[in-house]
Amino acid sequence: MAQAVFQHLVKEKGLDAHFDKIESCGTGGYHVGEEPDDRTVAKCREKGVPINSLAQVLETRDFHEFDYLLGMDENNVRNIKYAQPKDSKATVKLFGEYGDGKSIQDPYYGGKGDFKTTYKQVLSYSEGLLKELGLLDA
């Protein structure tokens, strides 16, 4: 959801030229190659956000290709930092640092209302990141 919402916001605001790649991955390979959860897809479609990615796992090359690697919760951030090579160019942060400082609520074991909450968080943090980068007015 985070990738789809951020990409959509970037496109909607005409900021595509500022980003070479926007991708999402997990710190574990549990769902590699799978499509997003149906409830995530439904929430994105409800909001007019295209979503069409497949799950992938964090790789060493990501630390050299991306400027930012954002964890959805503290455990993700810890795992990313553990895997981060010394010569990494990527800044590793909690996505929520671009908003209220909270972790993204994992809606997987919840109901539709949890996906609504997660969507709101992802949108807010995406806007916060773009503001931090000086691409949106504060």
Chimera marker file (.cmm) of the C-alpha trace (Angstrom):
<marker_set name="trace">
<marker id="1" x="0.000" y="0.000" z="0.000" r="1" g="1" b="0" radius="0.5"/>
<marker id="2" x="2.796" y="2.431" z="0.887" r="1" g="1" b="0" radius="0.5"/>
<marker id="3" x="4.450" y="2.078" z="-2.509" r="1" g="1" b="0" radius="0.5"/>
<marker id="4" x="1.195" y="2.484" z="-4.404" r="1" g="1" b="0" radius="0.5"/>
<marker id="5" x="0.059" y="5.519" z="-2.405" r="1" g="1" b="0" radius="0.5"/>
<marker id="6" x="3.440" y="7.243" z="-2.595" r="1" g="1" b="0" radius="0.5"/>
<marker id="7" x="3.741" y="6.612" z="-6.358" r="1" g="1" b="0" radius="0.5"/>
<marker id="8" x="0.224" y="7.896" z="-6.910" r="1" g="1" b="0" radius="0.5"/>
<marker id="9" x="0.875" y="11.045" z="-4.872" r="1" g="1" b="0" radius="0.5"/>
<marker id="10" x="4.131" y="11.682" z="-6.735" r="1" g="1" b="0" radius="0.5"/>
<marker id="11" x="2.358" y="11.323" z="-10.089" r="1" g="1" b="0" radius="0.5"/>
<marker id="12" x="-0.649" y="13.356" z="-8.968" r="1" g="1" b="0" radius="0.5"/>
<marker id="13" x="1.629" y="16.234" z="-7.889" r="1" g="1" b="0" radius="0.5"/>
<marker id="14" x="3.715" y="16.077" z="-11.093" r="1" g="1" b="0" radius="0.5"/>
<marker id="15" x="6.872" y="15.074" z="-9.225" r="1" g="1" b="0" radius="0.5"/>
<marker id="16" x="7.820" y="12.006" z="-11.296" r="1" g="1" b="0" radius="0.5"/>
<marker id="17" x="11.059" y="13.612" z="-12.506" r="1" g="1" b="0" radius="0.5"/>
<marker id="18" x="12.381" y="13.666" z="-8.929" r="1" g="1" b="0" radius="0.5"/>
<marker id="19" x="12.264" y="9.876" z="-8.534" r="1" g="1" b="0" radius="0.5"/>
<marker id="20" x="14.097" y="7.248" z="-10.583" r="1" g="1" b="0" radius="0.5"/>
<marker id="21" x="12.426" y="4.330" z="-8.816" r="1" g="1" b="0" radius="0.5"/>
<marker id="22" x="9.876" y="3.785" z="-6.094" r="1" g="1" b="0" radius="0.5"/>
<marker id="23" x="9.656" y="0.217" z="-4.859" r="1" g="1" b="0" radius="0.5"/>
<marker id="24" x="8.531" y="-1.774" z="-1.876" r="1" g="1" b="0" radius="0.5"/>
<marker id="25" x="10.054" y="-4.866" z="-0.330" r="1" g="1" b="0" radius="0.5"/>
<marker id="26" x="9.949" y="-6.929" z="2.809" r="1" g="1" b="0" radius="0.5"/>
<marker id="27" x="12.728" y="-7.689" z="5.233" r="1" g="1" b="0" radius="0.5"/>
<marker id="28" x="11.700" y="-11.341" z="5.067" r="1" g="1" b="0" radius="0.5"/>
<marker id="29" x="10.941" y="-13.356" z="1.955" r="1" g="1" b="0" radius="0.5"/>
<marker id="30" x="7.642" y="-14.795" z="3.182" r="1" g="1" b="0" radius="0.5"/>
<marker id="31" x="5.489" y="-13.649" z="0.267" r="1" g="1" b="0" radius="0.5"/>
<marker id="32" x="7.974" y="-13.098" z="-2.585" r="1" g="1" b="0" radius="0.5"/>
<marker id="33" x="6.202" y="-13.052" z="-5.938" r="1" g="1" b="0" radius="0.5"/>
<marker id="34" x="2.721" y="-12.713" z="-4.436" r="1" g="1" b="0" radius="0.5"/>
<marker id="35" x="0.234" y="-9.973" z="-5.248" r="1" g="1" b="0" radius="0.5"/>
<marker id="36" x="-0.873" y="-7.498" z="-2.554" r="1" g="1" b="0" radius="0.5"/>
<marker id="37" x="-3.551" y="-8.505" z="-0.063" r="1" g="1" b="0" radius="0.5"/>
<marker id="38" x="-7.026" y="-8.240" z="-1.603" r="1" g="1" b="0" radius="0.5"/>
<marker id="39" x="-8.090" y="-5.791" z="1.113" r="1" g="1" b="0" radius="0.5"/>
<marker id="40" x="-5.141" y="-3.539" z="0.299" r="1" g="1" b="0" radius="0.5"/>
<marker id="41" x="-6.068" y="-3.641" z="-3.371" r="1" g="1" b="0" radius="0.5"/>
<marker id="42" x="-9.708" y="-2.841" z="-2.523" r="1" g="1" b="0" radius="0.5"/>
<marker id="43" x="-8.751" y="0.150" z="-0.348" r="1" g="1" b="0" radius="0.5"/>
<marker id="44" x="-6.402" y="1.514" z="-3.010" r="1" g="1" b="0" radius="0.5"/>
<marker id="45" x="-8.995" y="1.110" z="-5.758" r="1" g="1" b="0" radius="0.5"/>
<marker id="46" x="-11.598" y="2.803" z="-3.560" r="1" g="1" b="0" radius="0.5"/>
<marker id="47" x="-9.226" y="5.787" z="-3.309" r="1" g="1" b="0" radius="0.5"/>
<marker id="48" x="-8.348" y="5.750" z="-7.036" r="1" g="1" b="0" radius="0.5"/>
<marker id="49" x="-4.801" y="4.542" z="-6.371" r="1" g="1" b="0" radius="0.5"/>
<marker id="50" x="-3.400" y="2.091" z="-8.935" r="1" g="1" b="0" radius="0.5"/>
<marker id="51" x="-1.687" y="-0.894" z="-7.345" r="1" g="1" b="0" radius="0.5"/>
<marker id="52" x="0.086" y="-3.612" z="-9.292" r="1" g="1" b="0" radius="0.5"/>
<marker id="53" x="3.267" y="-4.699" z="-7.530" r="1" g="1" b="0" radius="0.5"/>
<marker id="54" x="4.505" y="-8.121" z="-6.497" r="1" g="1" b="0" radius="0.5"/>
<marker id="55" x="6.155" y="-8.812" z="-3.152" r="1" g="1" b="0" radius="0.5"/>
<marker id="56" x="9.939" y="-8.833" z="-3.132" r="1" g="1" b="0" radius="0.5"/>
<marker id="57" x="12.629" y="-9.026" z="-0.458" r="1" g="1" b="0" radius="0.5"/>
<marker id="58" x="15.266" y="-6.452" z="0.509" r="1" g="1" b="0" radius="0.5"/>
<marker id="59" x="18.566" y="-7.055" z="-1.268" r="1" g="1" b="0" radius="0.5"/>
<marker id="60" x="22.057" y="-5.645" z="-0.718" r="1" g="1" b="0" radius="0.5"/>
<marker id="61" x="21.871" y="-3.725" z="-4.005" r="1" g="1" b="0" radius="0.5"/>
<marker id="62" x="18.913" y="-1.733" z="-2.616" r="1" g="1" b="0" radius="0.5"/>
<marker id="63" x="21.288" y="0.014" z="-0.193" r="1" g="1" b="0" radius="0.5"/>
<marker id="64" x="23.227" y="1.348" z="-3.188" r="1" g="1" b="0" radius="0.5"/>
<marker id="65" x="20.325" y="2.063" z="-5.563" r="1" g="1" b="0" radius="0.5"/>
<marker id="66" x="17.934" y="3.898" z="-3.256" r="1" g="1" b="0" radius="0.5"/>
<marker id="67" x="18.374" y="7.115" z="-1.296" r="1" g="1" b="0" radius="0.5"/>
<marker id="68" x="15.804" y="6.110" z="1.326" r="1" g="1" b="0" radius="0.5"/>
<marker id="69" x="14.789" y="2.764" z="2.804" r="1" g="1" b="0" radius="0.5"/>
<marker id="70" x="11.784" y="3.291" z="5.040" r="1" g="1" b="0" radius="0.5"/>
<marker id="71" x="10.623" y="0.719" z="7.550" r="1" g="1" b="0" radius="0.5"/>
<marker id="72" x="6.964" y="0.488" z="8.404" r="1" g="1" b="0" radius="0.5"/>
<marker id="73" x="7.661" y="-0.369" z="12.052" r="1" g="1" b="0" radius="0.5"/>
<marker id="74" x="10.576" y="-0.485" z="14.487" r="1" g="1" b="0" radius="0.5"/>
<marker id="75" x="11.228" y="-4.161" z="13.766" r="1" g="1" b="0" radius="0.5"/>
<marker id="76" x="11.540" y="-3.416" z="10.028" r="1" g="1" b="0" radius="0.5"/>
<marker id="77" x="13.942" y="-0.555" z="10.729" r="1" g="1" b="0" radius="0.5"/>
<marker id="78" x="16.051" y="-2.775" z="12.984" r="1" g="1" b="0" radius="0.5"/>
<marker id="79" x="16.187" y="-5.507" z="10.309" r="1" g="1" b="0" radius="0.5"/>
<marker id="80" x="17.083" y="-3.021" z="7.577" r="1" g="1" b="0" radius="0.5"/>
<marker id="81" x="19.860" y="-1.488" z="9.667" r="1" g="1" b="0" radius="0.5"/>
<marker id="82" x="21.200" y="-4.950" z="10.507" r="1" g="1" b="0" radius="0.5"/>
<marker id="83" x="21.451" y="-5.749" z="6.774" r="1" g="1" b="0" radius="0.5"/>
<marker id="84" x="22.850" y="-2.322" z="5.836" r="1" g="1" b="0" radius="0.5"/>
<marker id="85" x="26.400" y="-2.507" z="4.464" r="1" g="1" b="0" radius="0.5"/>
<marker id="86" x="28.946" y="0.086" z="5.639" r="1" g="1" b="0" radius="0.5"/>
<marker id="87" x="29.171" y="1.666" z="2.177" r="1" g="1" b="0" radius="0.5"/>
<marker id="88" x="25.385" y="2.120" z="1.876" r="1" g="1" b="0" radius="0.5"/>
<marker id="89" x="24.143" y="5.404" z="0.431" r="1" g="1" b="0" radius="0.5"/>
<marker id="90" x="20.606" y="4.847" z="1.732" r="1" g="1" b="0" radius="0.5"/>
<marker id="91" x="19.109" y="6.707" z="4.652" r="1" g="1" b="0" radius="0.5"/>
<marker id="92" x="17.192" y="4.225" z="6.824" r="1" g="1" b="0" radius="0.5"/>
<marker id="93" x="14.268" y="5.624" z="8.802" r="1" g="1" b="0" radius="0.5"/>
<marker id="94" x="10.881" y="4.763" z="10.204" r="1" g="1" b="0" radius="0.5"/>
<marker id="95" x="8.292" y="5.947" z="7.656" r="1" g="1" b="0" radius="0.5"/>
<marker id="96" x="6.291" y="7.469" z="10.510" r="1" g="1" b="0" radius="0.5"/>
<marker id="97" x="9.145" y="9.926" z="11.185" r="1" g="1" b="0" radius="0.5"/>
<marker id="98" x="7.621" y="11.910" z="8.315" r="1" g="1" b="0" radius="0.5"/>
<marker id="99" x="4.448" y="12.302" z="10.339" r="1" g="1" b="0" radius="0.5"/>
<marker id="100" x="3.513" y="11.519" z="13.913" r="1" g="1" b="0" radius="0.5"/>
<marker id="101" x="6.502" y="9.252" z="14.578" r="1" g="1" b="0" radius="0.5"/>
<marker id="102" x="4.367" y="6.131" z="14.892" r="1" g="1" b="0" radius="0.5"/>
<marker id="103" x="4.714" y="2.757" z="13.231" r="1" g="1" b="0" radius="0.5"/>
<marker id="104" x="2.350" y="1.827" z="10.432" r="1" g="1" b="0" radius="0.5"/>
<marker id="105" x="-0.430" y="-0.286" z="11.884" r="1" g="1" b="0" radius="0.5"/>
<marker id="106" x="-0.277" y="-3.678" z="10.215" r="1" g="1" b="0" radius="0.5"/>
<marker id="107" x="-3.862" y="-4.296" z="9.090" r="1" g="1" b="0" radius="0.5"/>
<marker id="108" x="-3.295" y="-7.909" z="8.009" r="1" g="1" b="0" radius="0.5"/>
<marker id="109" x="-5.030" y="-9.554" z="10.979" r="1" g="1" b="0" radius="0.5"/>
<marker id="110" x="-7.694" y="-6.885" z="11.297" r="1" g="1" b="0" radius="0.5"/>
<marker id="111" x="-10.769" y="-5.838" z="9.389" r="1" g="1" b="0" radius="0.5"/>
<marker id="112" x="-11.574" y="-3.252" z="6.731" r="1" g="1" b="0" radius="0.5"/>
<marker id="113" x="-11.359" y="-0.426" z="9.255" r="1" g="1" b="0" radius="0.5"/>
<marker id="114" x="-7.718" y="-1.285" z="9.882" r="1" g="1" b="0" radius="0.5"/>
<marker id="115" x="-6.939" y="-0.894" z="6.173" r="1" g="1" b="0" radius="0.5"/>
<marker id="116" x="-8.598" y="2.533" z="6.284" r="1" g="1" b="0" radius="0.5"/>
<marker id="117" x="-6.340" y="3.526" z="9.208" r="1" g="1" b="0" radius="0.5"/>
<marker id="118" x="-3.250" y="2.226" z="7.425" r="1" g="1" b="0" radius="0.5"/>
<marker id="119" x="-4.207" y="4.103" z="4.255" r="1" g="1" b="0" radius="0.5"/>
<marker id="120" x="-4.510" y="7.361" z="6.221" r="1" g="1" b="0" radius="0.5"/>
<marker id="121" x="-1.107" y="6.803" z="7.829" r="1" g="1" b="0" radius="0.5"/>
<marker id="122" x="0.567" y="5.979" z="4.517" r="1" g="1" b="0" radius="0.5"/>
<marker id="123" x="-0.916" y="9.030" z="2.814" r="1" g="1" b="0" radius="0.5"/>
<marker id="124" x="0.063" y="11.328" z="5.683" r="1" g="1" b="0" radius="0.5"/>
<marker id="125" x="3.638" y="10.004" z="5.848" r="1" g="1" b="0" radius="0.5"/>
<marker id="126" x="3.976" y="10.193" z="2.060" r="1" g="1" b="0" radius="0.5"/>
<marker id="127" x="2.978" y="13.850" z="2.150" r="1" g="1" b="0" radius="0.5"/>
<marker id="128" x="5.380" y="14.387" z="5.047" r="1" g="1" b="0" radius="0.5"/>
<marker id="129" x="8.270" y="12.834" z="3.135" r="1" g="1" b="0" radius="0.5"/>
<marker id="130" x="7.581" y="15.005" z="0.097" r="1" g="1" b="0" radius="0.5"/>
<marker id="131" x="7.499" y="18.083" z="2.350" r="1" g="1" b="0" radius="0.5"/>
<marker id="132" x="10.776" y="17.044" z="4.003" r="1" g="1" b="0" radius="0.5"/>
<marker id="133" x="12.320" y="16.691" z="0.538" r="1" g="1" b="0" radius="0.5"/>
<marker id="134" x="11.119" y="20.220" z="-0.300" r="1" g="1" b="0" radius="0.5"/>
<marker id="135" x="8.787" y="18.964" z="-3.015" r="1" g="1" b="0" radius="0.5"/>
<marker id="136" x="5.514" y="19.972" z="-1.336" r="1" g="1" b="0" radius="0.5"/>
<marker id="137" x="4.722" y="23.141" z="0.573" r="1" g="1" b="0" radius="0.5"/>
<marker id="138" x="4.821" y="22.672" z="4.333" r="1" g="1" b="0" radius="0.5"/>
<link id1="1" id2="2" r="1" g="1" b="0" radius="0.2"/>
<link id1="2" id2="3" r="1" g="1" b="0" radius="0.2"/>
<link id1="3" id2="4" r="1" g="1" b="0" radius="0.2"/>
<link id1="4" id2="5" r="1" g="1" b="0" radius="0.2"/>
<link id1="5" id2="6" r="1" g="1" b="0" radius="0.2"/>
<link id1="6" id2="7" r="1" g="1" b="0" radius="0.2"/>
<link id1="7" id2="8" r="1" g="1" b="0" radius="0.2"/>
<link id1="8" id2="9" r="1" g="1" b="0" radius="0.2"/>
<link id1="9" id2="10" r="1" g="1" b="0" radius="0.2"/>
<link id1="10" id2="11" r="1" g="1" b="0" radius="0.2"/>
<link id1="11" id2="12" r="1" g="1" b="0" radius="0.2"/>
<link id1="12" id2="13" r="1" g="1" b="0" radius="0.2"/>
<link id1="13" id2="14" r="1" g="1" b="0" radius="0.2"/>
<link id1="14" id2="15" r="1" g="1" b="0" radius="0.2"/>
<link id1="15" id2="16" r="1" g="1" b="0" radius="0.2"/>
<link id1="16" id2="17" r="1" g="1" b="0" radius="0.2"/>
<link id1="17" id2="18" r="1" g="1" b="0" radius="0.2"/>
<link id1="18" id2="19" r="1" g="1" b="0" radius="0.2"/>
<link id1="19" id2="20" r="1" g="1" b="0" radius="0.2"/>
<link id1="20" id2="21" r="1" g="1" b="0" radius="0.2"/>
<link id1="21" id2="22" r="1" g="1" b="0" radius="0.2"/>
<link id1="22" id2="23" r="1" g="1" b="0" radius="0.2"/>
<link id1="23" id2="24" r="1" g="1" b="0" radius="0.2"/>
<link id1="24" id2="25" r="1" g="1" b="0" radius="0.2"/>
<link id1="25" id2="26" r="1" g="1" b="0" radius="0.2"/>
<link id1="26" id2="27" r="1" g="1" b="0" radius="0.2"/>
<link id1="27" id2="28" r="1" g="1" b="0" radius="0.2"/>
<link id1="28" id2="29" r="1" g="1" b="0" radius="0.2"/>
<link id1="29" id2="30" r="1" g="1" b="0" radius="0.2"/>
<link id1="30" id2="31" r="1" g="1" b="0" radius="0.2"/>
<link id1="31" id2="32" r="1" g="1" b="0" radius="0.2"/>
<link id1="32" id2="33" r="1" g="1" b="0" radius="0.2"/>
<link id1="33" id2="34" r="1" g="1" b="0" radius="0.2"/>
<link id1="34" id2="35" r="1" g="1" b="0" radius="0.2"/>
<link id1="35" id2="36" r="1" g="1" b="0" radius="0.2"/>
<link id1="36" id2="37" r="1" g="1" b="0" radius="0.2"/>
<link id1="37" id2="38" r="1" g="1" b="0" radius="0.2"/>
<link id1="38" id2="39" r="1" g="1" b="0" radius="0.2"/>
<link id1="39" id2="40" r="1" g="1" b="0" radius="0.2"/>
<link id1="40" id2="41" r="1" g="1" b="0" radius="0.2"/>
<link id1="41" id2="42" r="1" g="1" b="0" radius="0.2"/>
<link id1="42" id2="43" r="1" g="1" b="0" radius="0.2"/>
<link id1="43" id2="44" r="1" g="1" b="0" radius="0.2"/>
<link id1="44" id2="45" r="1" g="1" b="0" radius="0.2"/>
<link id1="45" id2="46" r="1" g="1" b="0" radius="0.2"/>
<link id1="46" id2="47" r="1" g="1" b="0" radius="0.2"/>
<link id1="47" id2="48" r="1" g="1" b="0" radius="0.2"/>
<link id1="48" id2="49" r="1" g="1" b="0" radius="0.2"/>
<link id1="49" id2="50" r="1" g="1" b="0" radius="0.2"/>
<link id1="50" id2="51" r="1" g="1" b="0" radius="0.2"/>
<link id1="51" id2="52" r="1" g="1" b="0" radius="0.2"/>
<link id1="52" id2="53" r="1" g="1" b="0" radius="0.2"/>
<link id1="53" id2="54" r="1" g="1" b="0" radius="0.2"/>
<link id1="54" id2="55" r="1" g="1" b="0" radius="0.2"/>
<link id1="55" id2="56" r="1" g="1" b="0" radius="0.2"/>
<link id1="56" id2="57" r="1" g="1" b="0" radius="0.2"/>
<link id1="57" id2="58" r="1" g="1" b="0" radius="0.2"/>
<link id1="58" id2="59" r="1" g="1" b="0" radius="0.2"/>
<link id1="59" id2="60" r="1" g="1" b="0" radius="0.2"/>
<link id1="60" id2="61" r="1" g="1" b="0" radius="0.2"/>
<link id1="61" id2="62" r="1" g="1" b="0" radius="0.2"/>
<link id1="62" id2="63" r="1" g="1" b="0" radius="0.2"/>
<link id1="63" id2="64" r="1" g="1" b="0" radius="0.2"/>
<link id1="64" id2="65" r="1" g="1" b="0" radius="0.2"/>
<link id1="65" id2="66" r="1" g="1" b="0" radius="0.2"/>
<link id1="66" id2="67" r="1" g="1" b="0" radius="0.2"/>
<link id1="67" id2="68" r="1" g="1" b="0" radius="0.2"/>
<link id1="68" id2="69" r="1" g="1" b="0" radius="0.2"/>
<link id1="69" id2="70" r="1" g="1" b="0" radius="0.2"/>
<link id1="70" id2="71" r="1" g="1" b="0" radius="0.2"/>
<link id1="71" id2="72" r="1" g="1" b="0" radius="0.2"/>
<link id1="72" id2="73" r="1" g="1" b="0" radius="0.2"/>
<link id1="73" id2="74" r="1" g="1" b="0" radius="0.2"/>
<link id1="74" id2="75" r="1" g="1" b="0" radius="0.2"/>
<link id1="75" id2="76" r="1" g="1" b="0" radius="0.2"/>
<link id1="76" id2="77" r="1" g="1" b="0" radius="0.2"/>
<link id1="77" id2="78" r="1" g="1" b="0" radius="0.2"/>
<link id1="78" id2="79" r="1" g="1" b="0" radius="0.2"/>
<link id1="79" id2="80" r="1" g="1" b="0" radius="0.2"/>
<link id1="80" id2="81" r="1" g="1" b="0" radius="0.2"/>
<link id1="81" id2="82" r="1" g="1" b="0" radius="0.2"/>
<link id1="82" id2="83" r="1" g="1" b="0" radius="0.2"/>
<link id1="83" id2="84" r="1" g="1" b="0" radius="0.2"/>
<link id1="84" id2="85" r="1" g="1" b="0" radius="0.2"/>
<link id1="85" id2="86" r="1" g="1" b="0" radius="0.2"/>
<link id1="86" id2="87" r="1" g="1" b="0" radius="0.2"/>
<link id1="87" id2="88" r="1" g="1" b="0" radius="0.2"/>
<link id1="88" id2="89" r="1" g="1" b="0" radius="0.2"/>
<link id1="89" id2="90" r="1" g="1" b="0" radius="0.2"/>
<link id1="90" id2="91" r="1" g="1" b="0" radius="0.2"/>
<link id1="91" id2="92" r="1" g="1" b="0" radius="0.2"/>
<link id1="92" id2="93" r="1" g="1" b="0" radius="0.2"/>
<link id1="93" id2="94" r="1" g="1" b="0" radius="0.2"/>
<link id1="94" id2="95" r="1" g="1" b="0" radius="0.2"/>
<link id1="95" id2="96" r="1" g="1" b="0" radius="0.2"/>
<link id1="96" id2="97" r="1" g="1" b="0" radius="0.2"/>
<link id1="97" id2="98" r="1" g="1" b="0" radius="0.2"/>
<link id1="98" id2="99" r="1" g="1" b="0" radius="0.2"/>
<link id1="99" id2="100" r="1" g="1" b="0" radius="0.2"/>
<link id1="100" id2="101" r="1" g="1" b="0" radius="0.2"/>
<link id1="101" id2="102" r="1" g="1" b="0" radius="0.2"/>
<link id1="102" id2="103" r="1" g="1" b="0" radius="0.2"/>
<link id1="103" id2="104" r="1" g="1" b="0" radius="0.2"/>
<link id1="104" id2="105" r="1" g="1" b="0" radius="0.2"/>
<link id1="105" id2="106" r="1" g="1" b="0" radius="0.2"/>
<link id1="106" id2="107" r="1" g="1" b="0" radius="0.2"/>
<link id1="107" id2="108" r="1" g="1" b="0" radius="0.2"/>
<link id1="108" id2="109" r="1" g="1" b="0" radius="0.2"/>
<link id1="109" id2="110" r="1" g="1" b="0" radius="0.2"/>
<link id1="110" id2="111" r="1" g="1" b="0" radius="0.2"/>
<link id1="111" id2="112" r="1" g="1" b="0" radius="0.2"/>
<link id1="112" id2="113" r="1" g="1" b="0" radius="0.2"/>
<link id1="113" id2="114" r="1" g="1" b="0" radius="0.2"/>
<link id1="114" id2="115" r="1" g="1" b="0" radius="0.2"/>
<link id1="115" id2="116" r="1" g="1" b="0" radius="0.2"/>
<link id1="116" id2="117" r="1" g="1" b="0" radius="0.2"/>
<link id1="117" id2="118" r="1" g="1" b="0" radius="0.2"/>
<link id1="118" id2="119" r="1" g="1" b="0" radius="0.2"/>
<link id1="119" id2="120" r="1" g="1" b="0" radius="0.2"/>
<link id1="120" id2="121" r="1" g="1" b="0" radius="0.2"/>
<link id1="121" id2="122" r="1" g="1" b="0" radius="0.2"/>
<link id1="122" id2="123" r="1" g="1" b="0" radius="0.2"/>
<link id1="123" id2="124" r="1" g="1" b="0" radius="0.2"/>
<link id1="124" id2="125" r="1" g="1" b="0" radius="0.2"/>
<link id1="125" id2="126" r="1" g="1" b="0" radius="0.2"/>
<link id1="126" id2="127" r="1" g="1" b="0" radius="0.2"/>
<link id1="127" id2="128" r="1" g="1" b="0" radius="0.2"/>
<link id1="128" id2="129" r="1" g="1" b="0" radius="0.2"/>
<link id1="129" id2="130" r="1" g="1" b="0" radius="0.2"/>
<link id1="130" id2="131" r="1" g="1" b="0" radius="0.2"/>
<link id1="131" id2="132" r="1" g="1" b="0" radius="0.2"/>
<link id1="132" id2="133" r="1" g="1" b="0" radius="0.2"/>
<link id1="133" id2="134" r="1" g="1" b="0" radius="0.2"/>
<link id1="134" id2="135" r="1" g="1" b="0" radius="0.2"/>
<link id1="135" id2="136" r="1" g="1" b="0" radius="0.2"/>
<link id1="136" id2="137" r="1" g="1" b="0" radius="0.2"/>
<link id1="137" id2="138" r="1" g="1" b="0" radius="0.2"/>
</marker_set>
